[in-house]
Each structure stands twice: as structure tokens, then as C-alpha cells.
């Protein structure tokens, strides 16, 4: 179920006027989580004028607790700047993992990226 | 006789308990589950449980020294999919650790224990036993 590029995980960022939008595709497991965490940290540091991060998970089919740690870390950094992380377009199994972990109690989750952008 | 004695083992793999073997071991369990007829969504959950259990073993079982992990796949006496994870590290029941507080405010959130919490919630049954000098964790998924 990997990506067509043969990579396990692909990351990209788009800038909207009010938020950074990071898309993560493929798989965030214990092996790829460090790169994911570092990427999120770098984006937050490089876009110091923004404090809202939308993470689009449309093409993410797998996330383990190591990936949850990366999301938690980014959320804490942005909360310090009075910002937030918003998740969008989660696949069913990934959504279930976030819910079991209880992350839905402090993270907003939207069906579409557009609806996430509209509520900022 | 306990159900463990009657687990029918169909395949087994043994590797050093190190992160570089994670993907190979997860792929092994995934293949076993698919062969057993488990659908792809539940195979994904079995893969996730497998990763969390193995990473726990890699991080804590041997406390700085080296050791192996054995993974056995098969079926229990009901015909349900079963996978066992065995290490010969320090006696450690990862199921005995406290459940993480999944309702705490974000400032209080800790990630420790979350992996095993996921294992408990995603699998139909999870059991631990200490047998001779081995820790054996078993996951069961209904067929």
C-alpha cells in the first residue's frame, strides 16, 4: 500500500494567508516519525508569522504512537504561540487511532481542508 | 489445558531485537494475517499493534544488552488469528502498566503508554505470560 514514488512517507507544505497546510502521505511509523517531527518543527520555525497549522491526512493510511508524538509536539509549540493544529481529511483507521488516543479532545478534526480553512 | 498450549503455530521468525528489523517483522505478521483471511483494514490494525509491541521490546526488554525477539503466527483453538511476541529480557508485563489518561488537557499529555493502549483497543484479545525465562505477549483477532 506504499506510495507510487516508492517512498514510505511524503511531506509537503502550502502557505495560505492564515495558516500553513502540511500534507503527509503514506505511512508515519517509528521509522519515519523522526523525519515527520523534524519537518513539522522546521515549518513552524520558518513560518514564525503564522500560528495555525492544518495537517491534511487524506493520503495517510497509517500512523502509530510515534507519529502521534510528533503531532502532540507540534500542537504544544503552536499553543504556546496562541495557535493550534487542525487535522483534516482523515481516513477511517487513522481517525480511529486519533480517537482511541483521545486526541480529538484537544484537536479539531474537519472532514475537508476547505472547511478547516474557513473556520480559522 | 490453556488456549496457549493449543495455539497452532504456522510460521515463526526470529531476529535481533533492534529497530532495523521492525519493517521485516511487521511484514511477516501482515503476511500471516492476510493468509489467515483477515481483511485489509484489520491487517492494518494488526500491523500497528505489532509495531507498538515490537518497539516496546526493542526499547525495554534487554536494557542495553542484546537479545532476540521471536514472532509466531497461527490460530488459537477457536480458529482465530493469533500472533505471539517473545523475548528473553527482564520480566516485564507491558499490559500491567497504567493506562494513559486520554482525557487529560494537552499540557498534561504524555505519550508514554499510548502504544500499548492502542494495542489493547485495536485487538480483540491481548494477554501476557511469563514462561521459563521468556516474556510472551499474544494478540488475538477474531476471524
Boltz contact constraints between the chains, C-beta under 6 A:
constraints:
  - contact:
      token1: [A, 29]
      token2: [B, 51]
      max_distance: 6.0
  - contact:
      token1: [A, 30]
      token2: [B, 55]
      max_distance: 6.0
  - contact:
      token1: [A, 64]
      token2: [B, 48]
      max_distance: 6.0
  - contact:
      token1: [A, 64]
      token2: [B, 51]
      max_distance: 6.0
  - contact:
      token1: [A, 65]
      token2: [B, 114]
      max_distance: 6.0
  - contact:
      token1: [A, 65]
      token2: [B, 115]
      max_distance: 6.0
  - contact:
      token1: [A, 69]
      token2: [B, 111]
      max_distance: 6.0
  - contact:
      token1: [A, 72]
      token2: [B, 109]
      max_distance: 6.0
  - contact:
      token1: [A, 93]
      token2: [B, 44]
      max_distance: 6.0
  - contact:
      token1: [A, 100]
      token2: [B, 118]
      max_distance: 6.0
  - contact:
      token1: [A, 100]
      token2: [B, 121]
      max_distance: 6.0
  - contact:
      token1: [A, 101]
      token2: [B, 114]
      max_distance: 6.0
  - contact:
      token1: [A, 102]
      token2: [B, 102]
      max_distance: 6.0
  - contact:
      token1: [A, 102]
      token2: [B, 103]
      max_distance: 6.0
  - contact:
      token1: [A, 106]
      token2: [B, 106]
      max_distance: 6.0
